[in-house]
Amino acid sequence: MQIASVLLLLSCLMTTQRQDRRPAVASAFTVVESPSEIRMAMVPKFANLLVFEQAYGGAVQAYEELSSKGELQYIPPETPTDSGAAQIDFISRATVSQFYNTILLSNNAGDGIAGAALDASNHGTSIVTWDSPIPSGKQGGEEFFVSQVDFDSTGRVMADMAKRILPQGGKVAILSAAREATNQNQWISAMIEVMNSDAEKYGSLELIDEIVYGNDDALVSFQMANYILDTYPVSLIMAPTSVGITQASRAVSERQLCDSIKVSGLGLPVEMLDHTLSGCAPVFALWSFVDLGYLTYYAAYRLKTGELAEVKDGAAFDAGRLGTKVLQRDPTRGNFDAYRVIMGDFTLYDRNNIERAVVNSALQNDLKGQQYTFEQRYIEKYKRKALAIIPKVTGMISFVFSAYIVYHVLFDPKRRRSLKNRLLVGISIHDMIADLFGFFLSTWPMPADTWLVYGAVGTTQSCTMQGFFFQAGIGAAPLYSAALTTFYLLNVVFNMSPENIAKHAGKWLHGIPILFGWGTAIAGLPLNLYNAADRVGFMCWIAEFPTYCSLRGNCERGQNAGAYRWAFLYSWVFAVFLYMTICMFWIYCKVLKTEKATDRWTKASGQHPRRAMSHKVSIELTYGSCLVLFR
């Protein structure tokens, strides 16, 4: 009897131990009573990466579409060197504060985040992953995973791109993101499995055993790409990360090895444009991160409002413009209780479609998300041709009329002695410089490889020349207009004679416009500000290079171009316009007052009013105003 009791006790203890070793599973998700109670935090892997910022932009689109009155905040990890630990810390703090009831997570900590996520889930915070899941699924606190594509298909796509680039075979090195990045690890594993399973197709491709990690940091990825080039005789670097692929392309390009070593993987078209057109990265793949963020918000919103009543295989929900999406068990995560919803398929990019993809992306931003169709792109082609041709015509017309003013004044000694006329000559000469170098030459001086620009046949040097002279002309002309207005103000309002104005203010009225126009033009040279302004479409001026580089922080020339355009022209044009408006109103009031006094005197003396002064001033003001406003 005692032995039986002991055996029973041991049996109970062993059963208890087995139960304790079984992983816990997240409790049922909490549904909010009103959509206004939804408080979401979108947590990417890293800060300052364009792909994640695009995903947040997509989430914002969904937020606005659903007219959600809840919270949506973008909270990148505060610690760039260990973003996984930062994500764990954020979730732990969010569990304590209970402010966020939904966390949209791009996991960069592998299963190391499972404890914090499970604790958050058990306290009512729903964890919906996107881009990179929690490997253990529900047992790791995850409700479900919003997958950009089928992860197994990612491996086949990368293997097929490698074979397309190296049809005769060669050595392939892999540059990944972080060691703990679940998505990259699964993609790489799937690629290796695909290549090993079909030796007939992929047998000529040899994978380097060492997988190199750049941690999705630009500098580290660049260094590791150079490490690969220094260490292995590779023919291809495969980088399933948008940071890695751009930095590997940069490393190969800077070594001038694009003819013998290629780069491929997953990247953003706007970041890969130059590398693809140069042949360094002939083909790569990706999906829309905007759509990924959009779908993630929709899925989480449906979950929290109860419209997605249960997380199970076959559960469907409405995802706005992406249509109906269906949850399914995730076969890529083994025996774990894990679910996913797949966004869509890959898009392959090469030199045949990358320019259109970049333009579509840029113009969708300009059009605030409106659909940009092929027909609009076709129309845009002819708009660009018009932007190249029409300025040549209008520029030459303006040049001819400005040249006539110069001739009309300088070849008449009497006119030449007048300060007012010499100021008109100053305006006209700088107009001629801007007309000739800016508008008439238009796209000709732009580098020949400037994308989507009609008529570009120049070089970086010719582009710099055009930008320099255009800035000199367009910078000085508005201030010369202000100088002419100042002349009228001193002459009419303050009763200074033209001779006294010339004696006391003549040098300043000429010197300030010339100093500003040519000074800012010279200042732009060491700053490398003069580049193909292809957002404008028809000339070189103050612009960033490469196009849209400010979005990704890799400008080679023209850094802070927008600020310099305001500093070197726009702010001064607005100031001059305001100054001239005030001065002309002042002059008008003075002339009107004088004219009324003259009328009273002439009527008292029985004479007819002559109004010679007002007539003369009105002609001169109209002449000057037209020159300023329509030049």
DRENLUMRO-338608 format. One line per 2 residues: number of its first residue (from 1); their letters; for each residue x, y, z of C-alpha. Coordinates in Angstrom, 2 decimals, padded with zeros to 5 digits. Layout:
NUM = a = X,Y,Z ~ ...
REM end
This chain:
1 = mq = 000.00,000.00,000.00 ~ 002.83,002.35,000.88
3 = ia = 004.63,001.45,-002.35 ~ 001.47,002.17,-004.35
5 = sv = 001.10,005.53,-002.64 ~ 004.69,006.42,-003.45
7 = ll = 004.29,005.40,-007.09 ~ 001.08,007.48,-007.36
9 = ll = 002.84,010.48,-005.86 ~ 005.79,010.12,-008.28
11 = sc = 003.38,009.77,-011.18 ~ 001.60,013.00,-010.20
13 = lm = 004.91,014.85,-009.86 ~ 006.11,013.68,-013.28
15 = tt = 002.81,014.70,-014.87 ~ 003.06,018.12,-013.26
17 = qr = 006.62,018.54,-014.52 ~ 005.61,017.56,-018.05
19 = qd = 002.77,020.09,-017.96 ~ 005.08,022.82,-016.67
21 = rr = 007.49,022.20,-019.54 ~ 004.79,022.71,-022.16
23 = pa = 004.90,026.24,-023.56 ~ 002.17,028.62,-022.60
25 = va = -000.16,029.92,-025.27 ~ -001.45,033.47,-025.58
27 = sa = -004.88,033.98,-024.13 ~ -007.78,035.04,-026.34
29 = ft = -007.42,038.53,-027.78 ~ -009.32,041.43,-026.26
31 = vv = -011.92,043.24,-028.40 ~ -012.50,046.97,-027.85
33 = es = -015.99,048.37,-027.33 ~ -015.43,051.23,-029.77
35 = ps = -012.88,051.80,-032.60 ~ -011.88,055.03,-030.86
37 = ei = -010.40,052.90,-028.09 ~ -007.85,051.28,-030.44
39 = rm = -004.34,052.45,-029.57 ~ -001.79,051.01,-031.98
41 = am = 001.99,051.26,-031.98 ~ 003.83,050.32,-035.18
43 = vp = 007.30,049.04,-034.26 ~ 009.72,048.43,-037.16
45 = kf = 013.08,046.70,-036.94 ~ 015.10,049.86,-037.39
47 = an = 014.71,053.63,-037.52 ~ 015.39,055.77,-040.61
49 = ll = 014.81,053.02,-043.19 ~ 012.66,054.01,-046.14
51 = vf = 010.95,050.62,-046.47 ~ 009.61,050.80,-042.90
53 = eq = 008.60,054.44,-043.31 ~ 006.68,053.41,-046.43
55 = ay = 004.94,050.69,-044.43 ~ 003.91,053.27,-041.85
57 = gg = 002.61,055.46,-044.68 ~ 000.44,052.55,-045.80
59 = av = -000.85,052.08,-042.26 ~ -001.75,055.78,-042.16
61 = qa = -003.67,055.36,-045.43 ~ -005.70,052.55,-043.85
63 = ye = -006.17,054.57,-040.65 ~ -007.63,057.46,-042.67
65 = el = -009.74,055.17,-044.88 ~ -011.37,053.60,-041.85
67 = ss = -011.89,057.04,-040.26 ~ -010.38,055.60,-037.13
69 = kg = -010.46,057.91,-034.15 ~ -008.01,055.78,-032.21
71 = el = -004.26,056.17,-031.88 ~ -001.60,055.13,-034.41
73 = qy = 002.01,055.91,-033.58 ~ 005.24,054.95,-035.32
75 = ip = 007.83,053.94,-032.73 ~ 011.15,052.72,-034.15
77 = pe = 013.66,051.14,-031.73 ~ 015.64,053.72,-029.80
79 = tp = 018.82,051.62,-029.89 ~ 019.99,051.07,-033.48
81 = td = 022.84,048.73,-032.50 ~ 020.56,046.26,-030.69
83 = sg = 017.08,046.88,-032.00 ~ 015.83,043.47,-030.89
85 = aa = 016.57,044.28,-027.25 ~ 014.96,047.69,-027.73
87 = qi = 011.81,046.03,-029.10 ~ 011.65,043.68,-026.10
89 = df = 012.07,046.63,-023.75 ~ 009.30,048.59,-025.51
91 = is = 006.82,045.71,-025.32 ~ 007.63,045.16,-021.65
93 = ra = 007.09,048.84,-020.86 ~ 003.90,048.89,-022.94
95 = tv = 002.58,045.95,-020.93 ~ 003.16,047.86,-017.70
97 = sq = 001.71,051.17,-018.93 ~ -001.27,049.50,-020.69
99 = fy = -001.49,052.49,-023.06 ~ -001.23,050.51,-026.29
101 = nt = -003.69,047.68,-026.79 ~ -002.27,046.68,-030.18
103 = il = 001.37,046.43,-031.28 ~ 002.25,046.01,-034.95
105 = ls = 005.69,044.42,-034.77 ~ 008.40,043.74,-037.36
107 = nn = 010.34,041.32,-035.16 ~ 014.11,041.60,-035.02
109 = ag = 014.72,039.52,-031.88 ~ 013.74,036.05,-033.06
111 = dg = 012.08,033.98,-030.32 ~ 013.89,036.08,-027.74
113 = ia = 010.92,038.43,-027.83 ~ 008.39,035.65,-027.12
115 = ga = 008.38,036.09,-023.33 ~ 007.63,039.81,-023.47
117 = al = 005.07,039.37,-026.27 ~ 003.29,036.53,-024.45
119 = da = 003.11,038.60,-021.27 ~ 001.70,041.54,-023.23
121 = sn = -000.87,039.30,-024.91 ~ -001.99,037.86,-021.58
123 = hg = -002.53,041.41,-020.35 ~ -004.83,042.32,-023.28
125 = ts = -002.34,043.72,-025.81 ~ -002.65,042.10,-029.22
127 = iv = 000.65,041.46,-031.05 ~ 000.26,041.41,-034.82
129 = tw = 003.54,040.88,-036.65 ~ 004.44,042.05,-040.15
131 = ds = 007.55,041.71,-042.32 ~ 009.17,039.36,-039.75
133 = pi = 007.19,037.04,-037.42 ~ 007.74,035.56,-033.98
135 = ps = 008.95,032.03,-034.85 ~ 006.82,030.28,-032.19
137 = gk = 003.58,031.98,-033.25 ~ 000.82,031.95,-030.65
139 = qg = 003.08,030.26,-028.14 ~ 005.28,033.34,-028.49
141 = ge = 002.44,035.84,-027.97 ~ 001.66,036.51,-031.65
143 = ef = -001.94,036.68,-032.88 ~ -000.97,036.21,-036.53
145 = fv = 001.63,037.31,-039.06 ~ 001.01,039.62,-042.05
147 = sq = 003.40,038.14,-044.59 ~ 004.48,040.13,-047.60
149 = vd = 004.80,036.92,-049.67 ~ 005.01,033.18,-049.16
151 = fd = 008.39,032.81,-047.47 ~ 009.14,029.55,-049.30
153 = st = 008.57,031.29,-052.64 ~ 011.12,033.94,-051.64
155 = gr = 013.85,031.33,-051.69 ~ 012.87,030.18,-055.17
157 = vm = 012.73,033.75,-056.47 ~ 016.25,034.46,-055.16
159 = ad = 017.56,031.20,-056.62 ~ 015.96,031.98,-059.99
161 = ma = 017.43,035.49,-060.03 ~ 020.88,034.06,-059.29
163 = kr = 020.51,031.60,-062.18 ~ 019.27,034.35,-064.50
165 = il = 022.29,036.51,-063.71 ~ 024.79,033.63,-063.80
167 = pq = 023.49,031.22,-066.48 ~ 026.94,029.58,-066.71
169 = gg = 027.25,029.37,-062.92 ~ 029.57,030.91,-060.36
171 = kv = 030.12,031.52,-056.66 ~ 027.33,033.26,-054.72
173 = ai = 027.78,035.02,-051.37 ~ 024.92,036.04,-049.09
175 = ls = 024.79,039.40,-047.30 ~ 021.88,039.34,-044.85
177 = aa = 020.50,041.71,-042.21 ~ 020.71,040.60,-038.56
179 = re = 021.44,037.07,-037.33 ~ 018.12,037.06,-035.44
181 = at = 016.01,038.39,-038.32 ~ 013.38,035.66,-038.71
183 = nq = 012.29,036.63,-042.21 ~ 015.78,036.80,-043.74
185 = nq = 016.77,033.54,-042.06 ~ 013.74,031.74,-043.49
187 = wi = 014.29,033.22,-046.97 ~ 017.93,032.14,-047.00
189 = sa = 017.04,028.65,-045.76 ~ 014.37,028.38,-048.46
191 = mi = 016.87,029.47,-051.13 ~ 019.42,026.87,-050.00
193 = ev = 016.73,024.17,-049.94 ~ 015.54,025.07,-053.45
195 = mn = 019.08,024.99,-054.85 ~ 019.89,021.68,-053.16
197 = sd = 016.65,020.07,-054.35 ~ 017.25,020.79,-058.05
199 = ae = 020.90,020.12,-058.83 ~ 020.18,019.93,-062.56
201 = ky = 019.00,023.55,-062.66 ~ 021.09,025.16,-059.94
203 = gs = 024.08,022.83,-059.77 ~ 026.41,025.33,-061.45
205 = le = 025.79,027.84,-058.66 ~ 028.04,027.45,-055.64
207 = li = 026.98,029.07,-052.37 ~ 029.72,030.43,-050.09
209 = de = 029.32,028.69,-046.72 ~ 029.74,031.89,-044.65
211 = iv = 026.64,034.09,-044.41 ~ 027.65,037.67,-043.72
213 = yg = 025.45,040.03,-041.66 ~ 025.23,043.81,-042.07
215 = nd = 022.56,044.40,-039.38 ~ 020.57,046.60,-041.80
217 = da = 023.08,049.36,-041.06 ~ 024.42,051.16,-044.13
219 = lv = 028.02,051.48,-042.92 ~ 028.23,047.93,-041.55
221 = sf = 026.62,046.49,-044.69 ~ 029.08,048.40,-046.88
223 = qm = 032.00,047.11,-044.82 ~ 030.74,043.53,-044.96
225 = an = 030.20,043.75,-048.72 ~ 033.83,044.81,-049.04
227 = yi = 034.79,041.93,-046.76 ~ 033.13,039.53,-049.19
229 = ld = 034.94,041.10,-052.14 ~ 038.28,040.89,-050.32
231 = ty = 037.78,037.32,-049.09 ~ 035.94,035.30,-051.73
233 = pv = 036.18,035.03,-055.55 ~ 032.45,035.66,-055.97
235 = sl = 030.45,036.31,-059.10 ~ 027.28,037.41,-057.28
237 = im = 026.30,038.91,-053.92 ~ 022.74,038.00,-052.94
239 = ap = 021.31,040.41,-050.35 ~ 017.73,039.79,-049.16
241 = ts = 017.65,043.21,-047.47 ~ 017.09,046.67,-048.92
243 = vg = 020.06,048.11,-047.04 ~ 022.37,045.26,-047.91
245 = it = 021.60,045.27,-051.63 ~ 022.21,049.02,-052.02
247 = qa = 025.46,048.92,-050.06 ~ 026.71,045.81,-051.87
249 = sr = 025.94,047.54,-055.18 ~ 027.81,050.60,-053.98
251 = av = 030.84,048.53,-052.95 ~ 031.00,046.71,-056.29
253 = se = 030.44,049.93,-058.23 ~ 033.12,051.89,-056.39
255 = rq = 035.63,049.14,-057.17 ~ 034.52,049.27,-060.83
257 = lc = 033.78,045.53,-060.79 ~ 030.25,045.64,-062.22
259 = ds = 031.31,043.81,-065.37 ~ 032.50,040.75,-063.44
261 = ik = 030.56,040.83,-060.14 ~ 026.81,041.35,-059.89
263 = vs = 024.41,042.08,-057.04 ~ 020.84,040.92,-056.54
265 = gl = 018.29,040.35,-053.79 ~ 015.46,042.41,-052.36
267 = gl = 015.51,046.19,-052.69 ~ 013.56,049.38,-053.31
269 = pv = 013.42,050.63,-056.93 ~ 014.06,054.24,-055.89
271 = em = 017.26,053.15,-054.14 ~ 018.37,050.73,-056.86
273 = ld = 017.70,052.85,-059.96 ~ 021.29,053.86,-060.73
275 = ht = 022.72,050.44,-059.89 ~ 020.24,048.63,-062.13
277 = ls = 020.68,050.97,-065.08 ~ 024.47,050.66,-064.75
279 = gc = 024.20,046.85,-064.88 ~ 025.64,046.35,-061.41
281 = ap = 022.35,044.92,-060.09 ~ 020.63,043.73,-063.28
283 = vf = 017.59,042.23,-061.55 ~ 016.13,042.29,-058.06
285 = al = 012.74,041.77,-056.44 ~ 010.43,043.30,-053.87
287 = ws = 006.83,043.91,-052.91 ~ 005.00,047.08,-051.92
289 = fv = 005.82,048.06,-048.34 ~ 003.03,050.64,-048.54
291 = dl = 000.55,047.81,-049.17 ~ 002.15,045.75,-046.40
293 = gy = 001.59,048.50,-043.84 ~ -001.90,049.09,-045.21
295 = lt = -002.86,045.41,-044.87 ~ -001.31,045.15,-041.40
297 = yy = -003.42,048.02,-040.07 ~ -006.59,046.64,-041.67
299 = aa = -005.98,043.16,-040.22 ~ -005.26,044.48,-036.72
301 = yr = -008.26,046.83,-036.87 ~ -010.60,043.99,-037.89
303 = lk = -009.17,041.90,-035.05 ~ -009.62,044.53,-032.34
305 = tg = -013.12,045.53,-033.43 ~ -014.26,041.91,-033.49
307 = el = -014.97,041.87,-037.23 ~ -012.31,039.15,-037.44
309 = ae = -014.04,037.07,-034.80 ~ -011.52,034.26,-034.48
311 = vk = -007.93,033.60,-035.49 ~ -008.23,030.30,-037.31
313 = dg = -007.52,028.66,-040.63 ~ -009.92,030.07,-043.26
315 = aa = -011.04,033.16,-041.32 ~ -011.65,035.97,-043.82
317 = fd = -011.78,039.75,-043.48 ~ -012.17,042.81,-045.68
319 = ag = -008.85,044.58,-046.38 ~ -010.04,047.68,-048.21
321 = rl = -008.50,048.19,-051.65 ~ -006.62,044.87,-051.31
323 = gt = -009.90,042.96,-051.25 ~ -010.77,040.00,-049.05
325 = kv = -007.88,038.31,-047.27 ~ -007.91,034.89,-045.59
327 = lq = -005.96,033.63,-042.59 ~ -004.20,030.29,-042.94
329 = rd = -002.00,028.10,-040.80 ~ 001.62,029.03,-041.41
331 = pt = 003.37,025.96,-042.86 ~ 006.79,027.63,-042.63
333 = rg = 006.84,027.49,-038.82 ~ 006.76,023.74,-038.29
335 = nf = 004.53,022.41,-035.53 ~ 003.94,025.74,-033.84
337 = da = 000.40,027.07,-033.62 ~ 000.96,029.96,-036.04
339 = yr = -001.20,031.78,-038.57 ~ -000.49,034.14,-041.43
341 = vi = -002.20,036.24,-044.07 ~ -000.29,036.67,-047.33
343 = mg = -000.31,040.07,-049.01 ~ 000.60,039.11,-052.59
345 = df = 003.35,038.27,-055.06 ~ 006.79,039.55,-055.91
347 = tl = 007.63,042.10,-058.56 ~ 010.90,041.65,-060.43
349 = yd = 012.70,044.84,-061.44 ~ 015.24,045.28,-064.22
351 = rn = 016.23,048.03,-066.64 ~ 012.97,047.54,-068.57
353 = ni = 010.60,048.55,-065.76 ~ 012.55,050.21,-062.95
355 = er = 012.26,053.78,-064.26 ~ 008.51,053.48,-064.54
357 = av = 008.36,052.02,-061.01 ~ 010.35,054.93,-059.59
359 = vn = 008.22,057.53,-061.39 ~ 005.01,055.82,-060.29
361 = sa = 006.21,055.77,-056.69 ~ 007.26,059.42,-056.74
363 = lq = 004.12,060.64,-058.44 ~ 001.87,058.59,-056.19
365 = nd = 003.45,060.50,-053.33 ~ 002.92,063.79,-055.19
367 = lk = -000.69,062.83,-055.96 ~ -001.29,061.75,-052.34
369 = gq = -001.84,058.11,-053.16 ~ -004.00,058.50,-056.27
371 = qy = -003.59,055.75,-058.85 ~ -001.03,056.67,-061.50
373 = tf = -001.98,054.81,-064.67 ~ 000.01,053.88,-067.74
375 = eq = -002.01,056.40,-069.73 ~ -000.92,059.17,-067.37
377 = ry = 002.67,057.96,-067.71 ~ 002.28,058.17,-071.51
379 = ie = 001.01,061.73,-071.21 ~ 003.87,062.53,-068.82
381 = ky = 006.36,061.51,-071.53 ~ 005.05,064.27,-073.81
383 = kr = 004.91,066.76,-070.97 ~ 008.64,066.22,-070.48
385 = ka = 009.27,066.75,-074.18 ~ 007.25,069.96,-074.00
387 = la = 009.22,071.09,-070.95 ~ 012.39,070.68,-072.96
389 = ii = 011.22,072.49,-076.10 ~ 008.87,075.29,-075.00
391 = pk = 011.42,077.08,-072.74 ~ 013.77,077.36,-075.72
393 = vt = 011.13,079.37,-077.59 ~ 010.03,081.57,-074.70
395 = gm = 013.62,082.02,-073.55 ~ 014.73,083.26,-076.96
397 = is = 011.78,085.66,-077.22 ~ 012.61,087.11,-073.79
399 = fv = 016.30,087.30,-074.72 ~ 015.54,089.30,-077.87
401 = fs = 013.36,091.87,-076.10 ~ 015.83,092.25,-073.22
403 = ay = 018.60,092.74,-075.77 ~ 016.54,095.49,-077.42
405 = iv = 016.27,097.36,-074.09 ~ 020.05,097.13,-073.66
407 = yh = 020.60,098.40,-077.20 ~ 017.98,101.13,-076.80
409 = vl = 019.76,102.54,-073.73 ~ 023.46,101.97,-074.34
411 = fd = 023.55,103.32,-077.88 ~ 021.94,106.61,-076.91
413 = pk = 024.26,108.86,-074.84 ~ 021.35,110.79,-073.34
415 = rr = 019.56,107.66,-072.17 ~ 022.81,106.12,-071.00
417 = rs = 023.41,108.96,-068.54 ~ 020.16,108.22,-066.66
419 = lk = 020.53,105.99,-063.57 ~ 016.98,104.74,-064.10
421 = nr = 017.88,103.52,-067.58 ~ 021.12,101.94,-066.39
423 = ll = 019.12,099.98,-063.80 ~ 016.87,098.78,-066.62
425 = vg = 020.00,097.65,-068.43 ~ 021.10,095.77,-065.30
427 = is = 017.77,093.95,-065.14 ~ 017.86,093.18,-068.86
429 = ih = 021.44,091.89,-068.93 ~ 020.76,089.44,-066.10
431 = dm = 017.49,088.46,-067.75 ~ 019.46,087.67,-070.89
433 = ia = 021.89,085.50,-068.90 ~ 019.02,083.55,-067.30
435 = dl = 017.15,083.30,-070.62 ~ 020.17,082.02,-072.54
437 = fg = 021.74,079.62,-070.06 ~ 018.57,078.51,-068.31
439 = ff = 015.60,078.57,-070.63 ~ 017.10,078.46,-074.14
441 = ls = 019.66,075.75,-073.39 ~ 017.06,073.97,-071.18
443 = tw = 017.83,070.23,-071.15 ~ 020.88,070.24,-073.44
445 = pm = 023.54,070.74,-070.70 ~ 022.00,068.06,-068.45
447 = pa = 024.06,064.83,-068.20 ~ 023.23,062.47,-071.03
449 = dt = 022.27,059.66,-068.62 ~ 019.71,061.78,-066.73
451 = wl = 016.67,059.58,-066.56 ~ 013.33,060.54,-068.12
453 = vy = 014.61,063.87,-069.49 ~ 014.21,064.65,-073.17
455 = ga = 017.20,066.13,-075.01 ~ 019.86,065.73,-072.30
457 = vg = 023.27,065.49,-074.04 ~ 025.65,067.15,-071.55
459 = tt = 027.94,066.22,-068.68 ~ 028.26,067.08,-065.00
461 = qs = 030.54,069.98,-066.01 ~ 028.08,071.44,-068.54
463 = ct = 025.30,071.01,-065.99 ~ 027.33,072.93,-063.40
465 = mq = 027.99,075.69,-065.94 ~ 024.29,076.06,-066.70
467 = gf = 023.31,076.12,-063.03 ~ 026.02,078.70,-062.22
469 = ff = 024.99,081.25,-064.87 ~ 021.27,080.67,-064.34
471 = qa = 021.66,081.36,-060.62 ~ 023.69,084.50,-061.33
473 = gi = 021.03,085.83,-063.69 ~ 017.92,084.79,-061.81
475 = ga = 019.48,085.82,-058.47 ~ 020.41,089.37,-059.52
477 = ap = 017.35,090.28,-061.60 ~ 014.76,090.47,-058.77
479 = ly = 017.07,092.67,-056.67 ~ 017.67,094.91,-059.67
481 = sa = 013.87,095.24,-059.89 ~ 013.83,096.27,-056.24
483 = al = 016.62,098.78,-057.00 ~ 014.54,100.35,-059.80
485 = tt = 011.58,100.59,-057.44 ~ 013.84,102.25,-054.87
487 = fy = 014.85,104.82,-057.49 ~ 011.20,105.75,-058.06
489 = ll = 010.58,105.88,-054.32 ~ 013.47,108.31,-053.71
491 = nv = 012.56,110.40,-056.73 ~ 008.80,110.67,-056.21
493 = vf = 008.23,110.34,-052.46 ~ 011.41,111.91,-051.09
495 = nm = 011.83,114.46,-053.93 ~ 015.44,113.49,-054.63
497 = sp = 016.68,114.45,-058.08 ~ 017.98,111.67,-060.35
499 = en = 021.44,113.24,-060.11 ~ 021.46,113.10,-056.29
501 = ia = 020.19,109.52,-056.32 ~ 022.96,108.55,-058.72
503 = kh = 025.56,110.33,-056.59 ~ 024.52,108.95,-053.17
505 = ag = 022.83,105.61,-053.95 ~ 023.87,104.63,-057.47
507 = kw = 026.68,102.29,-056.44 ~ 024.46,100.53,-053.90
509 = lh = 021.59,100.14,-056.34 ~ 023.93,098.37,-058.77
511 = gi = 026.23,096.70,-056.26 ~ 023.73,094.82,-054.09
513 = pi = 022.04,092.92,-056.96 ~ 025.37,092.08,-058.62
515 = lf = 026.97,090.99,-055.35 ~ 024.01,088.79,-054.40
517 = gw = 023.46,087.21,-057.81 ~ 027.06,086.39,-058.59
519 = gt = 027.97,085.75,-054.95 ~ 025.33,083.05,-054.51
521 = ai = 026.26,081.59,-057.91 ~ 029.90,081.28,-056.82
523 = ag = 028.89,079.89,-053.40 ~ 027.02,077.09,-055.12
525 = lp = 030.17,075.74,-056.80 ~ 032.05,074.30,-053.79
527 = ln = 028.71,073.11,-052.37 ~ 028.10,071.06,-055.57
529 = ly = 024.58,072.47,-055.75 ~ 024.20,072.55,-059.52
531 = na = 022.70,069.31,-060.75 ~ 020.01,068.04,-063.08
533 = ad = 016.78,069.42,-061.60 ~ 014.75,066.62,-063.15
535 = rv = 011.91,067.15,-060.69 ~ 011.46,070.43,-062.59
537 = gf = 012.27,068.70,-065.84 ~ 014.09,071.16,-068.06
539 = mc = 017.39,072.50,-066.69 ~ 020.27,072.22,-064.28
541 = wi = 019.99,074.34,-061.18 ~ 020.07,073.81,-057.42
543 = ae = 019.06,070.16,-056.99 ~ 020.02,066.98,-055.16
545 = fp = 021.80,064.08,-056.81 ~ 020.87,061.25,-057.19
547 = ty = 017.22,062.09,-057.61 ~ 015.18,061.64,-054.40
549 = cs = 018.40,060.94,-052.46 ~ 017.14,063.03,-049.55
551 = lr = 014.54,060.32,-048.95 ~ 017.26,057.78,-048.21
553 = gn = 020.10,060.00,-046.97 ~ 022.74,059.14,-049.59
555 = ce = 023.11,062.39,-051.54 ~ 026.39,062.61,-053.44
557 = rg = 025.82,066.22,-054.54 ~ 023.37,068.97,-053.69
559 = qn = 022.76,068.13,-050.05 ~ 020.01,070.33,-048.54
561 = ag = 019.17,071.61,-052.02 ~ 015.67,072.64,-050.95
563 = ay = 017.02,074.90,-048.20 ~ 019.51,076.49,-050.59
565 = rw = 016.81,077.22,-053.18 ~ 014.96,079.18,-050.52
567 = af = 018.10,080.90,-049.29 ~ 019.42,081.78,-052.77
569 = ly = 016.19,082.74,-054.54 ~ 012.69,081.96,-053.28
571 = sw = 012.79,083.95,-050.03 ~ 014.29,086.96,-051.83
573 = vf = 011.66,086.89,-054.57 ~ 008.89,086.97,-051.96
575 = av = 010.66,089.75,-050.06 ~ 011.20,091.79,-053.22
577 = fl = 007.57,091.37,-054.26 ~ 006.38,092.55,-050.84
579 = ym = 008.84,095.48,-050.87 ~ 007.80,096.58,-054.36
581 = ti = 004.11,096.35,-053.48 ~ 004.59,098.61,-050.47
583 = cm = 006.76,101.08,-052.40 ~ 004.39,101.35,-055.33
585 = fw = 001.43,101.92,-053.05 ~ 003.46,104.61,-051.28
587 = iy = 004.34,106.22,-054.61 ~ 000.74,106.05,-055.76
589 = ck = -000.47,107.80,-052.60 ~ 002.17,110.51,-053.01
591 = vl = 001.31,111.12,-056.66 ~ -002.42,111.15,-055.89
593 = kt = -001.91,113.66,-053.09 ~ 000.18,115.92,-055.32
595 = ek = -002.30,115.65,-058.16 ~ -005.21,116.66,-055.92
597 = at = -003.29,119.69,-054.67 ~ -002.44,120.63,-058.24
599 = dr = -006.09,120.29,-059.28 ~ -007.20,122.65,-056.51
601 = wt = -004.60,125.26,-057.57 ~ -005.40,125.05,-061.28
603 = ka = -009.15,125.27,-060.68 ~ -008.68,128.29,-058.44
605 = sg = -006.67,130.02,-061.16 ~ -009.22,129.16,-063.81
607 = qh = -006.89,126.83,-065.73 ~ -007.41,123.26,-066.88
609 = pr = -005.50,120.53,-064.94 ~ -002.50,119.25,-066.94
611 = ra = -001.64,116.21,-064.81 ~ 001.74,115.95,-066.54
613 = ms = 003.47,114.62,-063.46 ~ 000.96,111.84,-062.73
615 = hk = 000.93,110.87,-066.39 ~ 004.72,110.62,-066.51
617 = vs = 004.94,108.64,-063.27 ~ 002.13,106.30,-064.25
619 = ie = 003.89,105.51,-067.54 ~ 007.20,104.87,-065.81
621 = lt = 005.64,102.77,-063.04 ~ 003.65,100.75,-065.57
623 = yg = 006.79,100.19,-067.63 ~ 008.79,099.13,-064.61
625 = sc = 006.00,097.00,-063.15 ~ 005.43,095.11,-066.39
627 = lv = 009.12,094.45,-066.70 ~ 009.25,093.08,-063.15
629 = lf = 006.04,091.05,-063.18 ~ 006.24,089.55,-066.67
631 = r = 009.96,089.06,-067.16
REM end
